[in-house]
Every structure is written in C-alpha cells, then in structure tokens.
Amino acid sequence: MELPRVKIGRRHHKQFNYIPVFYDEDKEDLHNRIEKAKSERDGTVEGFENRIRMAYKHRDVVPIDNHARKMKLVSQLRVLMFVIVFSMIAYLVFYTNTINIIFEAF
C-alpha cells in the first residue's frame, strides 16, 4: 500500500480556455447588408437576432410602436395626477385650517 504524496507548491501555471474574439465593424456591416438583401429577395422578414443586434447598435433608429407610446403617456399622466392630488392635500394640511374644522365637526 502506497501512501499519498503531499503536494507542496504549484506544479504548473493555471490555464484558461479563452479564445480572443475581435470585432470587425466593416465585416459586420457587410454581413448585415448581405442578410438584408437576401431577406428582401426572398420576401422574408428580417431575423429576430438581427433586429436585436441593430437595436443595440442604433437605438435611435428603432421606432417605438404606437401602443407603447400611448401606454408611456398614460403612465406619465397618471403620475402627474397623483402628484397634483397629493400636493393639494399637503397644501390643505399645512397651510389652512380646513383639516381642523373637519376634525372638530366629528
């Protein structure tokens, strides 16, 4: 029966399986134009992945649909109405005696 050895120190350097990836903007642009031309020729809609990639590249180019725009406007108006109502209540509480008169009536 053999006794296990005690390992002291590092036997070899730590290795990683990292492969560097380089971004070539011209090649990416050419690839996108080719894909767009193929989709126009075939009559198919651009792929989901390409739309996401282009949205991250050109955020201003991607239009917001009308439903999302309306929902955003409704949300902003709702917040504005809450602010107005709460500021009116705060005005009544701090700057008038209306609240005192209401409490005295009860």
Secondary structure, DSSP 8 states (H G I E B T S, - for coil): --------S-SS------------HHHHHHHHHHHHHHHHHHT----HHHHHHHHHH-TTTS---HHHHHHHHHHHHHHHHHHHHHHHHHHHHHH-SHHHHHHHH-
